[in-house]
Amino acid sequence: MTSGNRVAIVGAGIAGLACAKVLIQEGFPVEIFDRTPDVGGVWSVTRRYPGLRPQSSKRTYQFSDFPLPSDAPQELDGAQMQAYLAAYAARFGLGDYLRLNTEVVAADPVDSGWLLEIRDEDGARRTSCDHLVIANGVFSDPVVPEYRGLDLFEAAGGRVCHSSEFLDLESVRGKSVAVVGYGGAACEIAEAVSEVAAATTVVARKLHWKVPRTMTKALDFERLLLTRFGEAHFAREPRGRISRFLDRGSFRASDLDLAQELAIKRLRLRELDLVPEGHFEEFADATASVASEGFYEKVAENRIVVHRDTTIAELGGGRGAKSALRLANGEMVRADIVICATGFQQRVPFLTPYVQRRLTDDDGNFLLHRQILPLDVPNLTFVGYNASAVSTLNAEVSAHWTAALLAGRLAAPPTVLAREQIEERLRWMEERSPGHHAHGTAVTPFALRTIDEMLADLKYRLPLHARIAQWVRTVNPGSYRGFTERRKSSAAAEASTSQQFLADPAQPVGQAQEAPGAPQSAPSQQFGADPAQPQGQVPKVPGAAGAARPVSPEPVSSGPAAREAESVPPPSLPTPSAPSESTQQSAPPRSAPSQPAATPQQASEQTAPTQQAPPSAPAQPVGPQSVTPDEEHDPAQADQPAGGR
């Protein structure tokens, strides 16, 4: 492909925004479609349940080139996370490329790329693109179990909903609430609901290991999962030298036993009769879930009651009777509302059944090289299908991988070799965590290794001092800014060189013309800064220190409102620290808005689709995939993969 080919991105969450930014900087015309009125994906106001927050801290859950402010809360809430993503979109000028409140209803492969059927406020219409990027994420299609007796339950005034549909905490004030599940969403919702509900019950088919945010002064959740030494404690083939050393000396088992005992004591699991079955290492296989703040304290106070190792057998009620539910163990539980934190199906419903069959195996597992590239469907890539505890960084590197592939700098591996390695990875995941890996799209706790593999494909290696630091310190997204800056410099040099050959005769040679469609340079606008405030001086925002007061930001949309958002960042987050001297310089060029939608006739008249990688490019050897099992997506009690948010 060339920079003139049009790219459509479905999804304006973390992965979609990161991919759009990189592709625009590479010169590709881009359109970003999302059915919600704001950016953010799972953080959208239309899907954000009470209590939702990132499991990782601000140290690790941020973009490499858009750091959070130093005085922002250590753990952001859902509203603050959405505001951060809205500010990211404004900072990099994505507003003109966003098509919010626009759903992609169908996507059909054609000779010229893809024909899309989209639906917005004006109705349904068609458009086309040369390449399609799917960034709908691993939390897009909710799963709600089918319960016997639902009609009687609803007749008695009861309600059943998915966690992504539960948006108003006040709606359960004074009521009896049952939460189904034991993953991150279930525990976060139960803790929030217990503040206002008359009674809060958790129905857990199976208990999963939870990790306290802090176990000791020297050990916390992020040091366990987001350092290279921590990753080495979890089995993964082929094993590195440190991993083999930990095995030979039995250090792995003893270290994990110690972490297990620390978690049990810190969360008082024995006293509460909530010690899960199995070994602590399984926490990374199934959920990699952080213990929700206040959850176990509420259990100890009997404000939350956990029914473990059981399921809902039947809902009951009827006219004149109170709504209730009967558990598989025979117990009856009073409930006005049942909130199902039962996860999401991993699928792409707007693709044709034929294309969907070519993307997955018989078990529905996605067959994607590097969790990005399908083997049998041309002009299609995925981003965000590598859920981890550092989804922002994974999304950025995946975006650069995708851009390199489309620009012809990266060759796709031989299909036979890639298929063998993908199947081997899925076999390993299934043996280790049957059904817990979100259909092959989860990479926790091997996020760093996954990033290493993508960077190796791109012929980039982190500086030695950064790699050494990652063995004992949690990953710092800022360490990867050098890779981002290198790509920006390379793209700028390529654009400048091409302009010398295409220069206007009236233009003096040596004075570069502005590339067609390139964004105008603009001063770097600090996130949260007053436009009237001199650059380099960070104004104080009310509520910035201490516990931040979430203020719902205005959604970023296309058109004039988006352009205003570039200079008026959302107010719900504290002001970030001033950017470094290098970032104070002019912002990277912004590509022109994508071309108008093509008619079906125009789409059919386009040329044959360009290949994702030129045949002449040397094939890159492919190493084993970095993956890990994730939260179980069981209709009875699945939950969100913790690494995905």
C-alpha positions as CSV (number, residue, x, y, z in Angstrom):
1,M,0.0,0.0,0.0
2,T,1.0,3.6,-0.4
3,S,0.2,6.6,1.8
4,G,-2.7,7.5,-0.6
5,N,-4.6,4.4,0.2
6,R,-7.6,5.0,2.4
7,V,-7.8,3.2,5.8
8,A,-11.0,2.7,7.8
9,I,-10.6,2.0,11.6
10,V,-13.6,0.5,13.4
11,G,-13.4,1.5,17.1
12,A,-12.3,4.7,18.9
13,G,-10.9,3.1,22.0
14,I,-7.3,2.9,23.1
15,A,-6.2,0.8,20.2
16,G,-8.2,2.6,17.5
17,L,-7.0,6.0,18.6
18,A,-3.3,4.9,18.8
19,C,-3.5,3.3,15.4
20,A,-5.2,6.3,13.8
21,K,-2.5,8.6,15.2
22,V,0.3,6.6,13.8
23,L,-1.3,6.0,10.4
24,I,-2.1,9.7,10.0
25,Q,1.5,10.6,10.8
26,E,2.6,8.1,8.1
27,G,0.4,10.0,5.6
28,F,-2.5,7.6,5.3
29,P,-6.0,9.1,4.9
30,V,-8.0,7.7,7.8
31,E,-11.5,7.5,9.0
32,I,-12.4,6.2,12.6
33,F,-15.9,4.9,13.1
34,D,-17.4,4.3,16.5
35,R,-21.1,3.9,17.4
36,T,-20.8,5.8,20.7
37,P,-20.9,9.6,21.1
38,D,-17.5,9.8,22.6
39,V,-14.0,8.2,22.3
40,G,-12.8,5.7,24.8
41,G,-14.2,2.2,24.0
42,V,-14.9,0.5,27.3
43,W,-14.3,3.9,29.0
44,S,-17.2,5.6,27.1
45,V,-19.9,7.2,29.2
46,T,-22.3,4.8,27.4
47,R,-20.6,1.7,28.8
48,R,-18.9,2.9,32.0
49,Y,-20.3,1.0,35.1
50,P,-19.9,2.5,38.6
51,G,-16.6,1.6,40.0
52,L,-14.8,1.0,36.7
53,R,-11.1,1.9,36.8
54,P,-7.8,0.7,35.2
55,Q,-6.2,-2.1,37.1
56,S,-2.8,-0.7,36.3
57,S,-1.5,2.6,37.8
58,K,-0.8,5.8,35.9
59,R,2.9,4.9,35.9
60,T,2.2,2.2,33.3
61,Y,-1.2,2.9,31.9
62,Q,-0.4,5.8,29.6
63,F,0.9,6.5,26.1
64,S,4.6,6.9,25.6
65,D,4.3,10.3,24.0
66,F,1.4,11.7,26.1
67,P,2.2,11.3,29.8
68,L,-0.3,11.8,32.5
69,P,0.4,14.7,34.9
70,S,2.5,14.1,37.9
71,D,-0.3,15.3,40.2
72,A,-2.9,13.0,38.7
73,P,-4.3,10.3,41.0
74,Q,-2.2,7.2,41.1
75,E,-5.2,5.1,40.1
76,L,-7.6,7.0,37.7
77,D,-11.3,6.4,37.7
78,G,-13.4,5.7,34.6
79,A,-14.3,9.3,33.9
80,Q,-10.7,10.4,34.2
81,M,-9.5,7.7,31.9
82,Q,-12.1,8.7,29.3
83,A,-11.0,12.3,29.6
84,Y,-7.4,11.4,29.1
85,L,-8.3,9.5,25.9
86,A,-10.4,12.5,24.7
87,A,-7.4,14.8,25.3
88,Y,-5.1,12.4,23.5
89,A,-7.5,12.6,20.5
90,A,-7.5,16.4,20.6
91,R,-3.7,16.7,21.1
92,F,-3.0,14.7,18.0
93,G,-5.7,16.2,15.9
94,L,-7.9,13.1,15.5
95,G,-11.2,15.0,15.7
96,D,-11.4,15.6,12.0
97,Y,-11.0,11.9,11.3
98,L,-13.6,10.7,13.9
99,R,-17.0,9.5,12.8
100,L,-18.8,9.2,16.2
101,N,-22.4,8.0,16.6
102,T,-21.6,5.9,13.4
103,E,-21.9,2.2,13.5
104,V,-20.3,-0.1,10.9
105,V,-23.2,-2.5,10.2
106,A,-21.5,-4.6,7.5
107,A,-18.1,-5.0,5.9
108,D,-17.7,-6.9,2.6
109,P,-14.4,-7.6,0.9
110,V,-14.3,-6.5,-2.7
111,D,-11.6,-6.4,-5.3
112,S,-10.7,-2.8,-4.4
113,G,-10.6,-3.4,-0.6
114,W,-13.7,-3.2,1.5
115,L,-17.3,-2.0,1.0
116,L,-18.7,-0.8,4.3
117,E,-22.3,-0.2,5.2
118,I,-22.5,2.4,8.0
119,R,-25.4,3.8,10.0
120,D,-25.4,7.2,11.6
121,E,-28.0,9.8,12.7
122,D,-28.9,10.4,9.0
123,G,-29.5,6.8,8.3
124,A,-27.7,4.0,6.5
125,R,-25.2,4.5,3.6
126,R,-22.2,2.9,2.0
127,T,-18.6,3.9,1.8
128,S,-15.4,2.1,0.9
129,C,-11.8,1.8,1.9
130,D,-8.6,0.1,0.7
131,H,-7.7,-1.4,4.1
132,L,-9.8,-2.2,7.1
133,V,-8.4,-2.0,10.7
134,I,-10.6,-3.7,13.3
135,A,-10.2,-2.1,16.8
136,N,-13.5,-3.1,18.4
137,G,-11.6,-4.6,21.3
138,V,-12.2,-7.6,23.5
139,F,-15.1,-6.0,25.4
140,S,-17.6,-5.3,22.5
141,D,-20.2,-8.1,22.6
142,P,-21.7,-8.6,26.1
143,V,-22.7,-12.1,27.2
144,V,-25.8,-12.5,29.4
145,P,-26.8,-16.0,30.5
146,E,-30.3,-17.3,29.8
147,Y,-32.0,-17.9,33.1
148,R,-35.1,-20.0,33.7
149,G,-37.9,-18.1,35.2
150,L,-36.9,-14.7,33.8
151,D,-40.5,-13.8,32.8
152,L,-41.7,-14.4,36.4
153,F,-38.8,-12.4,37.8
154,E,-39.5,-9.5,35.5
155,A,-43.2,-9.7,36.3
156,A,-42.4,-9.2,39.9
157,G,-40.5,-6.1,39.1
158,G,-37.0,-7.6,38.8
159,R,-34.4,-6.7,36.2
160,V,-31.5,-8.5,34.6
161,C,-28.7,-6.6,32.8
162,H,-25.1,-6.9,31.8
163,S,-22.4,-5.0,33.7
164,S,-21.8,-2.7,30.6
165,E,-25.5,-1.7,30.8
166,F,-25.4,-0.8,34.4
167,L,-24.6,2.9,34.4
168,D,-26.6,4.6,37.2
169,L,-25.7,3.8,40.8
170,E,-28.7,5.6,42.1
171,S,-31.0,3.1,40.3
172,V,-30.2,0.5,42.9
173,R,-30.5,2.7,46.0
174,G,-32.3,0.8,48.7
175,K,-32.7,-2.3,46.6
176,S,-31.4,-5.9,46.8
177,V,-28.7,-6.5,44.2
178,A,-27.1,-9.8,43.0
179,V,-23.9,-9.6,41.0
180,V,-22.9,-12.6,39.0
181,G,-19.2,-13.2,38.6
182,Y,-16.0,-12.9,40.5
183,G,-13.7,-11.1,38.1
184,G,-12.6,-7.5,38.2
185,A,-16.0,-6.0,37.0
186,A,-18.0,-8.1,39.4
187,C,-16.0,-7.1,42.5
188,E,-15.8,-3.4,41.4
189,I,-19.6,-3.2,40.9
190,A,-20.4,-5.1,44.1
191,E,-18.1,-2.7,46.1
192,A,-19.7,0.4,44.6
193,V,-23.3,-1.0,44.9
194,S,-22.8,-1.9,48.6
195,E,-22.7,1.8,49.4
196,V,-26.3,2.4,48.4
197,A,-28.1,-0.9,48.1
198,A,-30.1,-2.5,50.9
199,A,-28.3,-5.8,50.3
200,T,-25.4,-6.9,48.0
201,T,-24.8,-10.5,47.0
202,V,-22.1,-12.0,44.8
203,V,-22.7,-15.3,43.1
204,A,-19.4,-16.8,42.1
205,R,-19.3,-20.1,40.2
206,K,-15.5,-20.2,40.8
207,L,-13.2,-18.1,43.0
208,H,-10.2,-16.7,41.2
209,W,-7.0,-15.5,42.8
210,K,-6.8,-11.8,43.4
211,V,-3.6,-9.8,43.9
212,P,-3.5,-6.8,46.3
213,R,-2.2,-3.7,44.7
214,T,0.5,-3.7,47.3
215,M,1.6,-6.9,49.1
216,T,4.8,-5.5,50.7
217,K,6.8,-2.3,50.3
218,A,9.0,-4.1,47.8
219,L,6.3,-6.1,46.0
220,D,3.1,-5.0,44.3
221,F,0.8,-6.1,41.4
222,E,2.9,-4.3,38.8
223,R,6.2,-5.6,40.0
224,L,4.8,-9.1,39.7
225,L,3.4,-8.7,36.2
226,L,5.1,-5.7,34.6
227,T,8.8,-6.4,35.2
228,R,11.0,-8.8,33.2
229,F,11.9,-10.6,36.4
230,G,8.2,-11.0,37.3
231,E,7.4,-12.3,33.8
232,A,10.2,-14.9,34.2
233,H,8.2,-16.5,37.1
234,F,5.4,-17.6,34.7
235,A,5.9,-20.6,32.5
236,R,6.3,-19.8,28.8
237,E,8.1,-21.6,26.0
238,P,10.7,-21.1,24.9
239,R,12.1,-20.1,28.3
240,G,14.9,-17.6,28.7
241,R,18.0,-18.0,30.8
242,I,16.5,-16.3,33.9
243,S,13.4,-18.5,33.6
244,R,15.5,-21.6,33.4
245,F,17.6,-20.5,36.4
246,L,14.4,-19.9,38.5
247,D,13.4,-23.5,37.6
248,R,16.7,-25.1,38.5
249,G,16.9,-23.6,41.9
250,S,13.2,-24.0,42.7
251,F,13.1,-20.2,43.1
252,R,10.0,-19.9,40.9
253,A,7.9,-22.2,43.1
254,S,9.1,-20.7,46.4
255,D,8.7,-17.1,45.2
256,L,5.1,-17.8,44.0
257,D,4.3,-19.6,47.2
258,L,5.5,-16.5,49.1
259,A,3.3,-14.2,47.0
260,Q,0.3,-16.5,47.5
261,E,0.7,-16.4,51.3
262,L,1.1,-12.6,51.2
263,A,-2.1,-12.2,49.2
264,I,-4.0,-14.5,51.5
265,K,-2.9,-12.6,54.6
266,R,-3.3,-9.2,53.1
267,L,-6.9,-9.9,51.9
268,R,-7.8,-12.0,54.9
269,L,-9.0,-14.8,52.6
270,R,-8.8,-17.6,55.2
271,E,-10.9,-15.7,57.7
272,L,-13.5,-14.9,55.0
273,D,-13.4,-18.4,53.6
274,L,-12.5,-17.1,50.2
275,V,-9.2,-18.9,49.4
276,P,-9.5,-20.1,45.8
277,E,-8.7,-23.6,44.8
278,G,-5.5,-24.3,42.9
279,H,-2.1,-22.5,42.9
280,F,-1.5,-18.8,43.0
281,E,0.2,-18.9,39.5
282,E,-3.2,-19.5,38.0
283,F,-4.2,-15.9,38.7
284,A,-2.2,-14.9,35.6
285,D,-3.7,-17.7,33.5
286,A,-7.4,-16.8,34.1
287,T,-7.9,-13.3,35.3
288,A,-4.7,-11.4,36.3
289,S,-7.1,-9.5,38.5
290,V,-6.3,-6.9,41.1
291,A,-8.3,-7.0,44.3
292,S,-10.9,-4.2,44.2
293,E,-10.3,-1.6,46.8
294,G,-12.7,-2.0,49.7
295,F,-14.3,-5.3,48.4
296,Y,-12.9,-7.6,51.1
297,E,-13.4,-5.1,53.8
298,K,-17.1,-4.9,52.8
299,V,-17.3,-8.7,52.9
300,A,-15.8,-8.7,56.4
301,E,-18.5,-6.2,57.5
302,N,-21.2,-8.4,55.9
303,R,-22.2,-5.6,53.6
304,I,-21.3,-7.9,50.7
305,V,-22.2,-11.6,50.9
306,V,-20.3,-14.0,48.6
307,H,-21.9,-17.3,47.6
308,R,-18.9,-19.3,46.3
309,D,-18.8,-22.3,44.1
310,T,-22.4,-22.0,42.9
311,T,-24.6,-20.6,40.1
312,I,-28.1,-19.2,39.6
313,A,-30.4,-22.2,38.9
314,E,-33.6,-20.3,38.5
315,L,-35.1,-16.8,38.8
316,G,-38.5,-16.5,40.6
317,G,-41.3,-14.1,41.4
318,G,-44.6,-13.3,39.8
319,R,-47.5,-11.0,40.4
320,G,-47.9,-10.5,44.1
321,A,-44.5,-12.2,44.9
322,K,-41.1,-10.7,45.5
323,S,-38.4,-11.2,42.9
324,A,-35.8,-13.7,44.0
325,L,-33.3,-16.2,42.7
326,R,-32.6,-19.9,43.6
327,L,-29.0,-21.0,43.7
328,A,-27.7,-24.4,42.5
329,N,-27.0,-25.2,46.2
330,G,-30.6,-24.7,47.1
331,E,-30.3,-21.4,48.8
332,M,-32.8,-18.6,48.0
333,V,-31.6,-15.0,47.6
334,R,-33.8,-11.9,47.5
335,A,-32.9,-9.7,44.5
336,D,-34.5,-6.8,42.7
337,I,-31.8,-6.6,40.1
338,V,-29.2,-9.1,38.8
339,I,-26.1,-7.6,37.3
340,C,-24.2,-10.1,35.1
341,A,-20.5,-9.4,35.0
342,T,-20.2,-12.4,32.7
343,G,-17.8,-11.1,30.1
344,F,-18.0,-10.7,26.4
345,Q,-18.0,-12.8,23.3
346,Q,-14.9,-12.3,21.1
347,R,-16.2,-11.9,17.6
348,V,-16.6,-9.3,14.8
349,P,-20.3,-9.3,14.0
350,F,-20.2,-6.9,11.1
351,L,-18.0,-9.2,9.0
352,T,-19.7,-11.8,6.7
353,P,-19.9,-15.4,8.1
354,Y,-17.4,-16.4,5.3
355,V,-14.8,-14.0,6.5
356,Q,-15.4,-14.8,10.1
357,R,-14.8,-18.5,9.4
358,R,-11.4,-17.7,7.8
359,L,-10.3,-15.6,10.8
360,T,-10.8,-18.3,13.4
361,D,-10.4,-22.0,14.1
362,D,-13.2,-24.4,14.9
363,D,-13.2,-23.3,18.6
364,G,-13.5,-19.6,17.7
365,N,-9.9,-18.7,18.5
366,F,-8.5,-15.9,16.3
367,L,-5.7,-17.0,14.0
368,L,-3.7,-13.8,14.0
369,H,0.1,-13.4,13.5
370,R,1.3,-11.1,16.4
371,Q,-2.4,-10.8,17.3
372,I,-2.6,-8.4,14.3
373,L,-2.4,-10.0,10.9
374,P,-5.0,-12.6,9.6
375,L,-3.5,-15.4,7.5
376,D,-6.2,-15.7,4.8
377,V,-8.0,-12.4,4.6
378,P,-6.2,-9.6,2.6
379,N,-6.4,-5.9,3.4
380,L,-7.4,-6.5,7.0
381,T,-5.5,-6.1,10.3
382,F,-6.5,-6.0,14.0
383,V,-5.3,-3.8,16.8
384,G,-6.2,-4.2,20.5
385,Y,-6.4,-8.0,20.2
386,N,-3.4,-8.4,22.6
387,A,-5.1,-7.5,25.9
388,S,-2.6,-7.0,28.7
389,A,-2.0,-4.9,31.8
390,V,-0.3,-2.3,29.5
391,S,-2.8,-2.0,26.8
392,T,-1.8,1.5,25.9
393,L,1.8,0.5,25.1
394,N,0.7,-2.7,23.4
395,A,-1.6,-0.6,21.2
396,E,1.1,1.9,20.3
397,V,3.6,-0.8,19.2
398,S,0.9,-2.7,17.4
399,A,0.0,0.5,15.5
400,H,3.6,1.0,14.4
401,W,3.8,-2.7,13.3
402,T,0.6,-2.2,11.3
403,A,1.9,1.0,9.7
404,A,5.2,-0.6,8.7
405,L,3.3,-3.5,7.1
406,L,1.0,-1.2,5.1
407,A,4.0,1.0,4.0
408,G,5.9,-2.0,2.8
409,R,8.7,-1.8,5.4
410,L,7.7,-5.0,7.0
411,A,7.1,-8.3,5.2
412,A,4.5,-10.8,6.2
413,P,5.8,-14.2,7.2
414,P,5.2,-17.3,5.1
415,T,1.7,-18.4,5.7
416,V,2.5,-22.0,6.4
417,L,5.1,-21.0,9.1
418,A,2.9,-18.4,10.7
419,R,0.0,-20.9,10.9
420,E,2.1,-23.5,12.6
421,Q,3.3,-21.0,15.2
422,I,-0.1,-19.7,15.8
423,E,-1.5,-23.1,16.3
424,E,1.3,-24.1,18.6
425,R,0.6,-20.9,20.7
426,L,-3.1,-21.7,20.9
427,R,-2.3,-25.3,22.0
428,W,-0.1,-24.0,24.7
429,M,-2.8,-21.6,25.9
430,E,-5.5,-24.2,25.9
431,E,-3.3,-26.7,27.9
432,R,-2.5,-24.0,30.4
433,S,-5.9,-22.3,30.8
434,P,-8.7,-24.1,29.0
435,G,-11.2,-21.5,27.8
436,H,-9.7,-18.7,29.8
437,H,-7.7,-16.8,27.1
438,A,-10.4,-14.8,25.4
439,H,-10.1,-16.8,22.2
440,G,-6.4,-16.2,21.8
441,T,-6.4,-12.4,22.2
442,A,-4.9,-12.1,25.7
443,V,-1.1,-11.8,26.4
444,T,-1.0,-11.2,30.1
445,P,1.4,-11.9,31.9
446,F,3.8,-11.8,28.9
447,A,3.1,-8.2,27.8
448,L,6.7,-7.2,27.6
449,R,7.7,-10.2,25.7
450,T,4.9,-9.5,23.2
451,I,6.2,-6.0,22.7
452,D,9.7,-7.3,22.3
453,E,8.6,-9.6,19.5
454,M,6.9,-6.8,17.6
455,L,9.8,-4.4,18.0
456,A,12.2,-7.2,16.8
457,D,10.1,-7.4,13.6
458,L,10.6,-3.7,13.2
459,K,14.4,-4.0,13.8
460,Y,14.3,-1.9,16.9
461,R,15.7,-2.7,20.3
462,L,15.3,-0.7,23.5
463,P,18.4,1.0,24.8
464,L,20.4,-1.3,27.1
465,H,19.8,0.8,30.2
466,A,16.0,0.7,29.7
467,R,16.0,-3.1,29.3
468,I,18.2,-3.5,32.4
469,A,15.9,-1.3,34.4
470,Q,12.8,-3.3,33.3
471,W,14.2,-6.4,35.1
472,V,13.5,-4.8,38.5
473,R,11.4,-1.7,37.8
474,T,7.9,-1.6,36.3
475,V,7.8,-0.8,32.6
476,N,7.9,2.9,31.9
477,P,6.0,3.7,28.6
478,G,8.3,6.8,28.2
479,S,11.2,4.4,27.5
480,Y,9.5,3.6,24.2
481,R,9.3,7.2,23.1
482,G,12.6,6.9,21.3
483,F,11.0,4.4,18.9
484,T,8.1,6.7,18.3
485,E,10.4,9.7,17.7
486,R,12.6,7.6,15.3
487,R,9.6,6.8,13.2
488,K,8.4,10.4,13.1
489,S,11.9,11.6,12.0
490,S,12.1,8.9,9.3
491,A,8.6,9.7,8.0
492,A,9.4,13.4,7.9
493,A,12.7,12.7,6.1
494,E,10.8,10.6,3.5
495,A,8.2,13.3,3.0
496,S,10.9,16.0,2.6
497,T,12.8,13.9,0.1
498,S,9.8,13.2,-2.0
499,Q,8.9,16.9,-2.1
500,Q,12.2,17.8,-3.6
501,F,11.2,15.8,-6.7
502,L,7.7,17.2,-6.7
503,A,8.6,20.7,-5.9
504,D,6.8,23.6,-7.6
505,P,9.1,25.3,-10.1
506,A,8.5,28.6,-8.3
507,Q,9.6,27.1,-5.0
508,P,13.3,27.5,-4.2
509,V,15.0,24.1,-4.1
510,G,16.0,23.3,-0.6
511,Q,13.0,25.0,0.9
512,A,10.6,22.1,1.5
513,Q,7.0,22.5,0.5
514,E,4.3,21.4,2.8
515,A,3.2,17.9,1.9
516,P,-0.3,17.6,0.5
517,G,-2.7,16.7,3.2
518,A,-0.1,17.1,5.9
519,P,-1.3,18.8,9.1
520,Q,-0.2,22.3,9.8
521,S,2.4,22.6,12.5
522,A,0.9,23.8,15.7
523,P,2.4,24.6,19.1
524,S,2.2,21.7,21.5
525,Q,-0.9,22.3,23.6
526,Q,-0.5,21.0,27.1
527,F,-3.1,18.6,28.3
528,G,-5.4,20.5,30.7
529,A,-3.8,23.9,30.0
530,D,-5.7,27.1,29.6
531,P,-5.3,28.3,26.0
532,A,-4.5,31.8,27.4
533,Q,-1.8,30.3,29.7
534,P,1.8,30.8,28.4
535,Q,3.3,27.5,27.4
536,G,5.6,26.0,29.9
537,Q,3.6,27.3,32.8
538,V,1.2,24.7,34.2
539,P,-2.0,26.2,35.7
540,K,-3.5,24.6,38.7
541,V,-6.8,22.8,38.2
542,P,-9.3,22.7,41.0
543,G,-9.3,19.3,42.6
544,A,-6.0,18.4,41.0
545,A,-4.2,17.5,44.2
546,G,-5.4,14.6,46.3
547,A,-8.6,12.9,45.3
548,A,-9.6,14.2,41.9
549,R,-13.1,15.3,41.3
550,P,-14.3,13.7,38.0
551,V,-16.1,16.1,35.8
552,S,-17.7,14.7,32.7
553,P,-15.8,16.0,29.7
554,E,-17.5,17.0,26.4
555,P,-17.1,14.2,23.9
556,V,-14.6,14.7,21.1
557,S,-16.5,14.6,17.8
558,S,-15.8,15.4,14.2
559,G,-16.1,18.9,12.8
560,P,-15.7,22.2,14.5
561,A,-16.4,20.8,18.0
562,A,-13.4,18.6,17.6
563,R,-11.2,21.5,16.5
564,E,-12.2,23.4,19.6
565,A,-11.4,20.4,21.7
566,E,-7.8,20.6,20.6
567,S,-7.4,23.9,22.5
568,V,-9.8,23.1,25.3
569,P,-8.9,19.8,26.8
570,P,-11.4,18.0,29.1
571,P,-11.3,19.3,32.7
572,S,-11.7,16.0,34.6
573,L,-8.0,15.3,34.9
574,P,-5.3,17.3,36.7
575,T,-3.0,19.3,34.5
576,P,0.0,17.2,33.3
577,S,3.5,18.1,33.8
578,A,5.0,20.4,31.2
579,P,6.3,18.5,28.2
580,S,10.0,18.2,27.7
581,E,11.9,20.6,25.4
582,S,11.7,18.2,22.5
583,T,7.9,18.0,22.7
584,Q,7.6,21.7,23.0
585,Q,8.6,22.0,19.4
586,S,6.0,22.0,16.6
587,A,3.6,19.1,16.6
588,P,4.0,16.4,14.0
589,P,2.2,17.1,10.7
590,R,-1.5,16.1,10.5
591,S,-2.8,14.4,7.4
592,A,-5.8,15.8,5.6
593,P,-9.2,14.4,6.4
594,S,-10.1,11.3,4.6
595,Q,-11.7,11.5,1.2
596,P,-15.5,11.5,0.8
597,A,-17.3,8.2,0.9
598,A,-17.3,6.4,-2.4
599,T,-20.5,5.1,-4.0
600,P,-20.8,1.3,-4.6
601,Q,-20.2,1.9,-8.3
602,Q,-17.0,3.8,-7.5
603,A,-15.9,1.1,-5.2
604,S,-16.3,-1.6,-7.8
605,E,-14.4,0.4,-10.3
606,Q,-11.3,0.8,-8.1
607,T,-8.2,-1.2,-8.9
608,A,-7.4,-4.5,-7.4
609,P,-6.4,-4.4,-3.7
610,T,-2.8,-3.8,-3.0
611,Q,-1.0,-6.5,-1.1
612,Q,-0.3,-6.0,2.6
613,A,3.4,-6.6,2.0
614,P,5.3,-6.5,-1.3
615,P,6.5,-9.9,-2.5
616,S,10.0,-8.6,-3.0
617,A,10.4,-7.7,0.7
618,P,12.4,-10.3,2.6
619,A,10.2,-12.5,4.8
620,Q,10.8,-12.0,8.5
621,P,11.3,-15.1,10.6
622,V,8.5,-15.5,13.1
623,G,9.1,-16.4,16.7
624,P,6.6,-18.0,19.1
625,Q,3.7,-15.8,20.1
626,S,3.8,-14.1,23.4
627,V,0.4,-15.0,24.9
628,T,-1.2,-15.8,28.2
629,P,-4.6,-17.1,29.3
630,D,-7.1,-14.5,30.3
631,E,-10.3,-14.2,32.3
632,E,-12.8,-16.9,31.6
633,H,-15.6,-16.1,29.2
634,D,-18.1,-18.6,30.4
635,P,-21.8,-17.9,29.9
636,A,-22.3,-18.7,33.6
637,Q,-19.6,-16.6,34.9
638,A,-17.1,-15.0,32.6
639,D,-15.6,-11.6,33.2
640,Q,-13.5,-9.0,31.5
641,P,-9.8,-9.8,30.9
642,A,-8.1,-7.6,33.4
643,G,-5.4,-6.7,31.1
644,G,-7.7,-5.1,28.7
645,R,-8.3,-2.0,30.7
